[in-house]
Amino acid sequence: MTMSDDERRDAEITEFDVPTDDEGFDPLRASAEELRVRGLPARPDQQTQRELYDFWADLVSRGLRYHRPDFSFAPGLPHNFLRAGAGPAITRRQASRNWSGAYITPRDGRRFIDVVGAWQVPYVAAPVAADGDYRSSTWIGLDGQRKYLDSTLPQIGTAQQVNVVAGIPAFTTTSWVQWWPAIPPFTILPINSGDVVVAWLTVLTPQLVYLALFNLTAVTYSPFTWAAPKVPWPTSPVPLQVEVAGATAEWVMERPTIWGSDVLYELPDYFPGVVPTNPRAPVEFLCFAVTAPAPGMLGPVETLVGPRSIRMYRIDGTGHLTQTTSVGKRPDTPGLNVITTTYVPR
């Protein structure tokens, strides 16, 4: 089921009136308004945000074709917060039943106003020789590191599924966006395993975000803005609009839940190529995050110094033993803003 125009307006989703004939448009020389009309990310500061500027310049110079966001309901995608077994805040490693990857926190009283991730959409396979529905999701987001009353998590990414029936696997890959916990996930634009994607999220105001997904393989992109949802509040007779705190930025491989429940799908084996390598190669996120005192202000691009890595585990049938299923970490390579997540075979 696809959102109608009225439903998009009711959800406070705003799309861009992108020109159909853009001959002669040069994004590197375009004004801020010309970029905004086309739904392209705002130009990073060339002097103080050089690495992000170079990434942005390469992205917007690819002759991208606008794809109107689908906003088709996508049940069975993430139901996100960092679940179960999180380590104490003083550690750099945490364990979770549903997240693998890493997140960082801001410094010096700033908040995150941009989070960007680039990755190759993983291929998946059934982890065991048994029929079943195996799903994973790969995404970036802000906040949501724990469940609390006014928590909010705008997130955008891809989802990978293999459903095995009578020994025959069927594969589904899609893109999606969600504002957890109030709004379920919706698709954005066509995506396939192996495609290289870029997800971009900018906090325009504490209650409004810009989101865009770029499929570099298909040379398409879908941008829009989305107002924070309204949630019930114990002391208010009417729902209140939440705000983006910008307290964490995360890059995550997730084992999603069945929508509307706390039941986790089985995590599929995942890998970056058509055939899994031996030893197994990790899926990599190229990561950028910007902090500032408030949205709309200039701030530094944060380096991934001391990210909190997240290890995913599963509980065996007895309910007593745990097994690591996916490991997130930062490679020991200076100068790279990279987070990897690696599937651990059973």
Helices and strands as residue ranges (DSSP letters): H 5-10, E 13-14, H 32-37, H 50-60, E 65-66, E 93-96, E 99-104, E 111-120, E 123-125, E 132-142, E 153-165, E 168-180, E 183-186, E 196-205, E 208-215, E 220-227, E 230-231, E 240-241, E 249-254, E 269-271, E 283-292, E 308-315, E 322-329, E 338-343
